[in-house]
Amino acid sequence: RGALPRAMAAASVVIGSEPSCSDAPLAVGLVNFYFDWDWDVAEKHVRRAVELSPHSPRAHYGLSLWLLVQQRHQEAIEEADHALELDPLSLPMNFNVGYLNYLAGNNDRAIAHFEKVLEMDSSFMKASLILCPAYLRKRMPAEALASVEKALPPSGNGSSRRAMLRSAHADDGRTSQAEEIVENHNKEGAT
C-alpha cells in the first residue's frame, strides 16, 4: 500500500501534462476501485479512459469491472465483449468474458470462453478452476473432475483441490469418493 500514493501522484502528473492519455485515468480509476473503494471517483476515471481511447481494450476491461461491482451484469458483459473484440487474442480479455458470463449464469458461454483460454494457454489455472463449477451447473461432473485434476495436480493447493474434487464427485453421485476426500482431509488435520 506504500507505493499507491506515489503511483497516484505519478498518474495525476500524467493526467495534467498529457490529458489525452487514457492509461493515467484508467490507473487512477482502478486504484480508486480496488484500494479505496470509491466507486464514484473510479467510475469517473474509467469512463474518462474509455472516452479518451474508445479503441483501448484495457479501458473497456476496466469499465467492465466497475459495472460488475455495481451488479450491472449485462452492461459489464457488453463492455467485456467490446474489449475482446479489440484484442481477441488476449488471455485476460477472454477470461473476463468467461468470468462475467459465469457470474451472470450464462454457463454455455462461460465454458466456451474458458475452453478458448485453455486452448490458447493450457496453464491458465484460473480458467480451469472456474470451469469446474460451470460444468457442475450444467450437470457435467466428468468434465468438472477433469478440469480440477488439470488445474490442481495432487501435489499442489491441497484444500482447494479437495473441495473442488469433493463437489465434483458428490455431484456425479460418487458419494463414497466425496466422503473419502473429507475423511482423508480430517486425518491430515488431526496429525
Salt bridges, closest charged atoms under 4 A:
ASP23 OD1 - ARG58 NH2 2.57
ASP36 OD1 - ARG1 NH2 3.26
GLU43 OE2 - ARG47 NE 2.83
GLU51 OE2 - ARG48 NH1 2.39
GLU75 OE2 - ARG72 NE 2.87
GLU79 OE1 - HIS60 ND1 2.56
ASP81 OD1 - ARG109 NH2 2.66
GLU85 OE1 - HIS82 ND1 3.71
ASP108 OD1 - LYS138 NZ 2.73
ASP171 OD1 - ARG139 NH1 2.79
ASP172 OD2 - ARG174 NE 2.73
GLU183 OE2 - LYS187 NZ 3.42
GLU188 OE1 - ARG162 NH1 3.16
